[in-house]
Amino acid sequence: MQKLKVGIICGGKSAEHEVSLQSAKNIYEAMDKEKFIPFLIGIEKNGRWIFKPPGGAGDFILDSEDPAKIHLAPVNYDAVLPSKGEGNFLIYRNRPALEPSPRPEAPEVLHLDVIFPVLHGPFGEDGTVQGLLKLAEIPFVGSGVLGSAAGMDKDVMKRLLRDGGIPIGKFMVLRDWEPILSFAEVSEKLGTPVFVKPCNMGSSVGISKVHDEESFRRALTTAFAYDTKLILEENIRGREIECSVLGNEDPRVSLPGEIRAHRDFYSYEAKYIDAAGAALEIPAKLSPAQVRTIKTLAVKTFQVLECHGLSRVDFFLTEDGRALVNEINTMPGFTKISMYPKLWEASGISYTELITRLIELALARFEKEKKLKTSHG
C-alpha cells in the first residue's frame, strides 16, 4: 500500500504556540512510518507559514526539551498555501534579500493526503484553519468549523450544553464594552471564590482564581488581554475528572482519569511545564456507576457540540456525587504528559495506533462529506 503524506500543522499565533510545538514533535516521532510520510508545516507567532522538507523534527522544532523555550527554526521555505488542484500546498523557496530576482520563482507543488492540525487555541483550534482546509478540500483530523468554534468559545459551549440538558456549573459572561461589575455583584450570583477566564483560550492561559475586589480587577485586566469576552465561573468543590473521546458518528470513550493539582488550580505551568505540578491518576478511582455516568455525558457533550475525530471532556465530580461538565477540548494536547493520549493508552490504544485511527477517521469523514450535493444539479 502506498504511504499517505500527512501534513502536521503546528505553532500558530495563539498563546498556546509552545504547547502546539510539543504536541507536533511527539506526533511526528510516534507516527507509523510504515503507513505515513509526515511533513511539518509551522505557523510562526507573526502568522507566517513555513515548511520543513522531509527529515527529522529536531532541526525544525528547536529546544524541544524545554517547554518554556521551544520554538520553530528559521527556514527558507515559506508561503505554504492550501490550493485546489493536483497539489494542494504551494511551497515557495525564499531567495537572499540581495540576490537579483527579476520574477518570482514558480512554487513547488506538494500534494498532501490529509492534514493533522495540531493547533491549540485561537487561529487554529477555533474553526479558522478548519475552514481554510475545507475550502481547499483537504481532509483533516478533528472537528469541523462548527464543532471547533463551539468548543473554543466557552460562553457558546456552555449555553449549548445547558440547552442540551447537560449538567454544568453556574457562570456569567462579561464583554469588554459592558459596564464592569463589582466583585460583590459577581460573588452574589456565583459565590466565592470566582474563576475569571478568557472565553476563547485554552490550556488555562489568562485564568485567575479571585477572592476579593482587588484580585478581581487584576484578573479582568489579565483576561481581557487575551479576549474581548470573559466567562466568570463558580468555584466547584470536587474532583477533576477527564475523559477522552474518539470517533465520528459512533464515538468511543476512554477510561476516565483524575487530575490532582499541586497548585491552586490546574494551571498552564502544571499542564505543560512543571511535570510535578499535578498528579495524574489513570484510571480514576470511581465506582462503576460513576464511570458509566461520565462516559455517557462525554459522548453526549461530543455530539451536542457537533464534534468529530477527537475531544477531551473535562468534568467536576462534586462532593455530593454530581458529575458536571466543565468544558471540551477539540484538539487536546499530545505532549508527553497530556491526558488525552495517556487515557487511551490505559484503555488499550497505543500512541502510534491512536494517531493512525485519527487519520483514518479524518479520511472517512472527508469521503462521506464529498458525496453530499453542493448545488441543485
C-alpha positions as CSV (number, residue, x, y, z in Angstrom):
1,M,0.0,0.0,0.0
2,Q,1.3,3.4,-0.9
3,K,2.2,5.6,2.1
4,L,-0.1,8.6,2.8
5,K,1.5,12.0,3.0
6,V,0.4,13.7,6.2
7,G,0.9,17.4,6.9
8,I,1.3,18.3,10.6
9,I,0.4,21.9,11.1
10,C,1.8,23.3,14.3
11,G,2.7,26.5,16.2
12,G,0.2,29.3,15.5
13,K,-0.5,32.8,16.7
14,S,-2.1,31.9,20.0
15,A,-0.6,31.9,23.4
16,E,-0.6,28.1,23.2
17,H,2.1,28.2,20.4
18,E,4.7,26.3,22.5
19,V,2.2,23.6,23.6
20,S,1.4,23.0,19.9
21,L,5.1,22.5,19.0
22,Q,5.5,20.0,21.8
23,S,2.4,18.1,20.6
24,A,3.5,18.2,16.9
25,K,7.0,16.8,17.7
26,N,5.6,13.9,19.6
27,I,3.1,13.1,16.9
28,Y,5.8,13.3,14.2
29,E,8.0,10.9,16.0
30,A,5.3,8.5,17.0
31,M,3.6,8.3,13.6
32,D,3.7,4.9,11.9
33,K,6.3,5.5,9.2
34,E,5.3,2.2,7.5
35,K,2.0,3.8,6.6
36,F,2.6,7.6,6.6
37,I,5.2,10.1,5.4
38,P,4.9,13.1,7.8
39,F,5.6,16.7,6.7
40,L,5.9,19.5,9.3
41,I,4.2,22.8,8.5
42,G,4.8,25.6,11.0
43,I,3.0,28.8,11.7
44,E,5.2,31.4,13.4
45,K,3.9,33.7,16.0
46,N,3.6,36.5,13.5
47,G,1.4,34.3,11.3
48,R,4.0,33.3,8.7
49,W,3.6,29.8,7.4
50,I,6.8,27.8,6.9
51,F,7.6,24.4,5.6
52,K,10.1,21.7,6.6
53,P,11.2,19.3,3.8
54,P,11.1,15.6,4.8
55,G,13.6,14.7,7.6
56,G,13.7,14.7,11.3
57,A,11.7,17.1,13.5
58,G,14.8,18.0,15.6
59,D,16.1,20.7,13.2
60,F,12.7,22.3,12.7
61,I,11.4,22.4,16.3
62,L,14.3,23.6,18.5
63,D,14.8,23.4,22.3
64,S,12.1,20.8,22.4
65,E,13.3,19.5,25.8
66,D,12.5,22.9,27.4
67,P,8.7,23.7,27.2
68,A,9.4,27.3,28.1
69,K,11.9,27.8,25.2
70,I,10.7,25.5,22.5
71,H,10.5,27.3,19.1
72,L,10.4,26.9,15.4
73,A,13.7,27.1,13.5
74,P,14.1,29.8,10.8
75,V,13.8,28.1,7.4
76,N,14.0,29.4,3.9
77,Y,10.8,27.8,2.7
78,D,7.6,29.7,3.2
79,A,4.2,30.9,1.8
80,V,2.6,27.5,2.4
81,L,-0.9,28.0,1.0
82,P,-3.7,25.4,0.6
83,S,-4.7,25.3,-3.0
84,K,-7.1,23.2,-5.0
85,G,-5.6,21.1,-7.8
86,E,-3.1,18.3,-8.3
87,G,-1.0,19.7,-5.5
88,N,-2.9,21.2,-2.6
89,F,0.1,23.1,-1.0
90,L,2.3,25.6,-2.7
91,I,5.9,25.9,-1.4
92,Y,8.0,29.0,-2.1
93,R,11.7,29.0,-1.5
94,N,13.0,32.4,-0.3
95,R,16.0,34.0,-2.0
96,P,18.5,36.0,-0.1
97,A,17.5,39.7,0.1
98,L,20.3,41.0,-2.1
99,E,20.0,38.3,-4.8
100,P,18.6,39.7,-8.0
101,S,15.2,38.2,-8.8
102,P,13.6,39.6,-12.0
103,R,10.5,37.5,-11.3
104,P,9.3,35.1,-8.6
105,E,10.2,31.5,-8.9
106,A,7.4,29.2,-9.6
107,P,6.3,27.4,-6.4
108,E,7.0,23.8,-5.8
109,V,3.8,21.8,-5.6
110,L,3.1,19.3,-2.8
111,H,0.2,17.0,-2.6
112,L,-0.8,16.0,1.0
113,D,-3.4,13.3,1.5
114,V,-4.5,14.5,4.9
115,I,-3.7,17.3,7.5
116,F,-3.2,16.9,11.2
117,P,-3.8,20.5,12.5
118,V,-2.1,20.2,15.9
119,L,-3.1,23.8,16.8
120,H,-4.3,24.8,20.2
121,G,-6.3,28.0,20.9
122,P,-7.4,30.8,18.6
123,F,-6.3,30.9,15.0
124,G,-6.2,27.2,14.8
125,E,-8.4,25.2,17.1
126,D,-11.4,27.7,16.7
127,G,-12.5,26.7,13.2
128,T,-10.3,29.2,11.3
129,V,-7.8,26.7,9.9
130,Q,-10.5,24.1,9.6
131,G,-12.5,26.4,7.3
132,L,-9.4,27.1,5.2
133,L,-8.8,23.3,4.8
134,K,-12.4,22.7,3.9
135,L,-12.3,25.4,1.2
136,A,-9.2,23.7,-0.2
137,E,-11.0,20.3,0.0
138,I,-8.2,18.7,2.1
139,P,-9.1,16.0,4.7
140,F,-8.1,16.9,8.2
141,V,-8.1,15.4,11.7
142,G,-10.6,16.7,14.2
143,S,-13.8,18.6,14.3
144,G,-15.0,20.9,11.5
145,V,-15.7,24.6,11.6
146,L,-18.8,24.4,13.8
147,G,-17.6,21.9,16.4
148,S,-14.2,23.7,16.6
149,A,-15.7,27.1,17.0
150,A,-18.4,26.0,19.6
151,G,-15.8,24.1,21.6
152,M,-13.4,27.1,21.7
153,D,-15.9,29.7,22.9
154,K,-16.7,28.8,26.5
155,D,-19.8,31.0,26.5
156,V,-21.3,29.5,23.4
157,M,-20.2,26.0,24.6
158,K,-21.9,26.3,28.0
159,R,-25.1,27.7,26.5
160,L,-25.3,24.7,24.1
161,L,-24.6,22.2,26.8
162,R,-27.2,23.8,29.1
163,D,-29.8,23.7,26.3
164,G,-28.8,20.1,25.6
165,G,-29.7,19.1,29.1
166,I,-26.1,18.5,30.2
167,P,-25.3,19.5,33.8
168,I,-22.8,22.4,34.1
169,G,-21.8,24.9,36.8
170,K,-23.1,28.5,37.2
171,F,-21.5,31.1,35.0
172,M,-21.7,34.7,33.8
173,V,-20.3,36.5,30.7
174,L,-18.7,39.9,30.6
175,R,-17.8,41.7,27.3
176,D,-15.3,44.5,27.1
177,W,-17.9,47.1,26.1
178,E,-20.2,46.3,29.0
179,P,-20.1,48.1,32.4
180,I,-17.7,46.4,34.7
181,L,-19.4,44.6,37.5
182,S,-18.1,44.7,41.1
183,F,-16.8,41.6,42.8
184,A,-19.7,41.9,45.2
185,E,-22.3,41.7,42.3
186,V,-20.5,38.7,40.8
187,S,-20.0,36.8,44.1
188,E,-23.6,37.3,45.0
189,K,-24.5,35.1,42.0
190,L,-21.6,32.8,41.8
191,G,-20.3,32.7,45.3
192,T,-16.6,33.0,46.4
193,P,-14.0,32.4,45.1
194,V,-14.7,33.0,41.3
195,F,-12.7,32.0,38.2
196,V,-12.2,34.6,35.6
197,K,-11.3,33.2,32.1
198,P,-11.0,34.5,28.5
199,C,-13.8,32.8,26.6
200,N,-11.6,31.9,23.6
201,M,-8.4,30.4,25.1
202,G,-7.3,27.1,26.4
203,S,-4.6,25.5,28.5
204,S,-5.6,27.7,31.4
205,V,-4.0,30.7,29.8
206,G,-5.2,34.0,31.2
207,I,-7.2,32.4,34.0
208,S,-7.3,33.7,37.6
209,K,-9.0,32.5,40.8
210,V,-10.2,35.6,42.7
211,H,-11.4,36.2,46.3
212,D,-11.9,39.9,46.5
213,E,-12.3,43.2,44.6
214,E,-8.6,43.9,44.2
215,S,-7.8,40.4,42.7
216,F,-10.9,40.6,40.6
217,R,-9.8,43.8,39.0
218,R,-6.4,42.4,38.2
219,A,-8.0,39.2,36.8
220,L,-10.1,41.2,34.4
221,T,-7.1,43.1,33.1
222,T,-5.2,39.8,32.6
223,A,-8.1,38.0,30.9
224,F,-9.1,41.0,28.7
225,A,-5.5,40.9,27.3
226,Y,-6.4,37.7,25.6
227,D,-10.1,38.1,24.6
228,T,-12.9,40.7,24.3
229,K,-15.3,38.4,26.1
230,L,-14.8,36.8,29.5
231,I,-16.6,34.0,31.4
232,L,-16.9,34.1,35.1
233,E,-17.5,30.7,36.8
234,E,-18.4,29.5,40.2
235,N,-15.8,27.6,42.2
236,I,-16.9,23.9,42.2
237,R,-15.5,21.9,45.0
238,G,-14.9,18.4,43.8
239,R,-12.6,16.1,41.9
240,E,-11.3,16.9,38.4
241,I,-12.0,14.1,36.0
242,E,-11.2,13.9,32.3
243,C,-12.3,11.6,29.6
244,S,-11.1,11.1,26.0
245,V,-13.5,10.7,23.1
246,L,-12.5,9.1,19.7
247,G,-14.7,8.7,16.7
248,N,-17.3,10.3,14.3
249,E,-20.9,9.1,14.3
250,D,-20.4,6.4,16.9
251,P,-17.6,7.6,19.2
252,R,-15.7,5.6,21.7
253,V,-14.8,6.8,25.2
254,S,-11.7,6.1,27.2
255,L,-11.4,5.2,30.9
256,P,-11.7,8.4,33.0
257,G,-8.7,9.8,34.6
258,E,-8.3,12.2,37.6
259,I,-6.1,15.3,38.0
260,R,-4.9,16.3,41.4
261,A,-3.3,19.7,41.0
262,H,-0.5,20.6,43.4
263,R,-1.1,24.3,42.7
264,D,-4.1,26.4,43.5
265,F,-5.7,25.1,40.3
266,Y,-4.7,23.1,37.2
267,S,-2.7,26.0,35.6
268,Y,-0.8,26.3,32.3
269,E,2.5,25.6,34.2
270,A,1.1,22.4,35.8
271,K,-0.2,21.1,32.5
272,Y,2.9,21.7,30.3
273,I,6.0,23.0,32.1
274,D,6.1,21.6,35.7
275,A,5.8,17.8,35.5
276,A,5.3,17.8,39.3
277,G,2.6,20.4,39.1
278,A,-0.2,17.8,39.1
279,A,-0.6,14.1,39.8
280,L,-2.5,12.1,37.1
281,E,-4.4,9.0,38.3
282,I,-5.3,6.8,35.4
283,P,-7.8,5.2,35.6
284,A,-9.5,7.3,38.3
285,K,-10.9,5.6,41.3
286,L,-14.6,5.7,40.6
287,S,-17.5,3.4,41.1
288,P,-18.9,1.5,38.0
289,A,-22.0,3.8,38.2
290,Q,-19.8,6.9,38.2
291,V,-17.8,5.6,35.2
292,R,-21.0,5.0,33.3
293,T,-22.3,8.4,34.0
294,I,-19.1,10.2,33.0
295,K,-18.8,8.2,29.8
296,T,-22.4,8.8,28.8
297,L,-22.0,12.6,29.4
298,A,-18.8,12.7,27.5
299,V,-20.4,11.2,24.4
300,K,-23.4,13.4,24.7
301,T,-21.2,16.5,25.1
302,F,-19.2,15.5,22.0
303,Q,-22.4,15.1,20.0
304,V,-24.3,18.2,21.2
305,L,-21.3,20.3,20.2
306,E,-21.1,18.7,16.7
307,C,-17.6,17.3,17.3
308,H,-15.7,14.8,15.2
309,G,-12.5,12.8,15.4
310,L,-11.3,13.6,18.9
311,S,-12.0,15.6,22.0
312,R,-11.3,15.6,25.7
313,V,-14.2,16.3,28.0
314,D,-13.4,17.7,31.5
315,F,-15.6,17.2,34.5
316,F,-16.1,18.1,38.1
317,L,-17.3,15.3,40.4
318,T,-18.8,17.2,43.3
319,E,-18.7,16.2,46.9
320,D,-22.4,15.2,46.7
321,G,-21.7,12.9,43.8
322,R,-22.9,15.0,40.8
323,A,-20.9,15.0,37.6
324,L,-20.7,18.5,36.0
325,V,-19.2,19.1,32.6
326,N,-16.6,21.9,32.8
327,E,-15.5,22.1,29.1
328,I,-14.5,20.3,26.0
329,N,-11.2,20.5,24.2
330,T,-11.5,19.7,20.5
331,M,-7.7,19.5,19.9
332,P,-6.3,18.3,23.2
333,G,-2.5,18.3,23.9
334,F,-0.3,15.5,22.7
335,T,2.7,16.2,24.9
336,K,4.4,13.6,27.0
337,I,2.3,14.5,30.0
338,S,-1.0,15.1,28.2
339,M,-4.1,13.3,29.4
340,Y,-5.7,12.6,26.0
341,P,-3.2,10.0,24.8
342,K,-2.4,8.7,28.3
343,L,-6.1,7.9,28.8
344,W,-6.2,5.9,25.5
345,E,-3.0,4.1,26.4
346,A,-4.7,3.0,29.6
347,S,-7.7,2.0,27.6
348,G,-5.7,-0.2,25.2
349,I,-4.8,2.1,22.3
350,S,-1.1,3.0,21.9
351,Y,0.0,6.5,21.0
352,T,1.0,5.3,17.5
353,E,-2.2,3.4,16.9
354,L,-4.2,6.5,18.2
355,I,-2.6,8.7,15.5
356,T,-3.4,6.1,12.8
357,R,-7.1,5.9,13.9
358,L,-7.4,9.7,13.9
359,I,-6.1,9.9,10.4
360,E,-8.5,7.1,9.3
361,L,-11.4,8.9,10.9
362,A,-10.5,12.1,9.0
363,L,-10.4,10.4,5.7
364,A,-13.7,8.6,6.3
365,R,-15.4,11.8,7.2
366,F,-14.0,13.5,4.1
367,E,-15.2,10.7,1.8
368,K,-18.7,10.8,3.3
369,E,-19.0,14.6,3.0
370,K,-17.6,14.6,-0.5
371,K,-20.7,12.7,-1.6
372,L,-23.0,15.5,-0.5
373,K,-24.6,17.7,-3.1
374,T,-23.3,21.3,-3.2
375,S,-25.7,22.5,-6.0
376,H,-29.1,21.8,-7.5
377,G,-27.6,19.9,-10.4
